[in-house]
Amino acid sequence: MEARILTWNLWWQFGPWRDRQEAILSTLRNENADIVFLQEVWAQEGGLDQVRWLADELNMHVARTEGPWFDDGVSLGNAILSRWPIIS
């Protein structure tokens, strides 16, 4: 069995992150990786969860670590996206 693997530091919310979201999604689609390791993914308390959104858009399974919640209600962490179920 062969697997295409990609790793990428998404650089948290720096830069024009709304525009970057679509560019990140487009790049991940074009790369067509089977397993993706992501660093500096973020979630807003009660709002957008970057890696969950990417997983849903790409129809992939997700496992993530969640870092501390900052005062502005944002959490920073790492994640794995996979075409196959993640068991543990």
C-alpha positions as CSV (number, residue, x, y, z in Angstrom):
1,M,0.0,0.0,0.0
2,E,1.2,3.5,-0.8
3,A,0.1,6.7,0.9
4,R,0.6,10.3,0.0
5,I,1.5,12.3,3.1
6,L,1.6,16.1,3.6
7,T,2.6,18.3,6.5
8,W,1.9,22.0,6.8
9,N,2.1,24.7,9.4
10,L,-1.0,26.9,8.8
11,W,0.4,29.8,10.6
12,W,-2.6,30.3,13.0
13,Q,-4.7,33.4,12.1
14,F,-1.9,35.6,10.9
15,G,-2.3,37.4,7.6
16,P,-5.7,37.6,5.8
17,W,-6.9,34.4,7.3
18,R,-10.3,34.4,5.6
19,D,-8.7,34.6,2.2
20,R,-6.2,32.0,3.3
21,Q,-8.9,29.5,4.3
22,E,-10.0,29.1,0.7
23,A,-6.4,29.0,-0.5
24,I,-5.5,26.3,2.1
25,L,-8.5,24.3,1.0
26,S,-7.6,24.6,-2.7
27,T,-4.0,23.5,-2.0
28,L,-5.1,20.5,0.0
29,R,-7.5,19.4,-2.7
30,N,-4.8,19.8,-5.4
31,E,-2.2,17.9,-3.4
32,N,-4.7,15.0,-2.8
33,A,-2.9,13.6,0.2
34,D,-4.1,10.6,2.0
35,I,-2.8,11.8,5.4
36,V,-2.3,15.5,6.3
37,F,-0.4,16.6,9.4
38,L,-1.3,20.2,10.3
39,Q,0.3,22.6,12.8
40,E,-1.1,25.8,14.2
41,V,-4.7,25.1,13.5
42,W,-7.2,27.2,15.4
43,A,-10.7,27.2,16.7
44,Q,-12.9,30.0,18.0
45,E,-14.9,29.4,21.1
46,G,-18.5,28.9,19.8
47,G,-17.4,29.7,16.3
48,L,-15.3,28.5,13.4
49,D,-13.1,25.4,13.9
50,Q,-10.5,25.5,11.1
51,V,-9.6,21.9,11.1
52,R,-13.2,20.6,11.4
53,W,-14.2,22.9,8.5
54,L,-11.3,21.5,6.4
55,A,-12.1,17.9,7.3
56,D,-15.8,18.4,6.3
57,E,-14.9,20.1,3.0
58,L,-12.3,17.4,2.1
59,N,-14.5,14.5,3.5
60,M,-11.7,13.4,5.7
61,H,-11.4,12.0,9.3
62,V,-9.8,14.2,11.9
63,A,-7.9,13.9,15.1
64,R,-6.7,17.0,16.9
65,T,-4.9,18.3,19.9
66,E,-6.2,21.4,21.5
67,G,-3.9,23.9,23.1
68,P,-4.9,26.4,25.7
69,W,-7.7,28.8,25.1
70,F,-6.5,32.4,24.9
71,D,-8.3,35.4,26.4
72,D,-9.8,36.2,23.0
73,G,-11.6,32.8,22.8
74,V,-9.2,31.2,20.3
75,S,-7.4,27.9,20.8
76,L,-4.3,26.8,18.9
77,G,-3.3,23.2,18.3
78,N,-2.2,20.4,15.9
79,A,-4.3,18.0,13.8
80,I,-4.2,15.0,11.5
81,L,-6.6,14.6,8.6
82,S,-6.9,11.1,7.1
83,R,-8.9,9.5,4.3
84,W,-9.1,6.5,6.5
85,P,-10.7,6.3,10.0
86,I,-8.4,7.2,12.8
87,I,-8.7,4.5,15.4
88,S,-6.5,5.8,18.3
